[in-house]
């Protein structure tokens, strides 16, 4: 079955960087768009980014544009989110999800805490 | 950006009762690309409905959805104990994609 596992979450200082990974299995990864979504503690969901199956289409929310970069390695069934210039308001659980119209399967998320 | 407003914020009901959740978009969704997710504490959201009224794989038949344009509804015909959760609507019609603020269905 579809399985998505995020990793890389950690405690990082403001202004720092972090790279999240998402390992996918149980489906043909290179056939699907992939999406990143986050959820601040006790808050709602925020869409962050989408990447097409061949990485030719990429889009970001304004809140992370210029700071976050999404990428993928289809040979390794992996999705990535490079996060730079992190701020306190980036503290959240970060989810990767399969697809975008809509995202049908989600991982369990990885926690990113930005604090000094 | 399209703002999704969900109401009510909290719905207090008992098992067996009918739940009606609303999601209003700030502008019309041309393709009715509207989904509903269920989230329980400590879990990832689970897709329930998509394209305004289609049930996702595994969604129980007591869940139904309707609407078009700017007004959408999720209905749970008879609440089961496992249905008490937070429900989010989500539009994937126009970038940036957005989510509603959620409706908590509580006992």
Interface residues (C-beta under 8 A of the other chain):
Chain A: X44 X45 X46 X47 X50 X59 X61 X62 X95 X100 X101 X102 X103 X104 X105 X106 X107 X108 X109
Chain B: X33 X35 X37 X43 X44 X45 X46 X47 X50 X56 X88 X90 X92 X95 X96 X97 X98 X99 X100 X101 X102
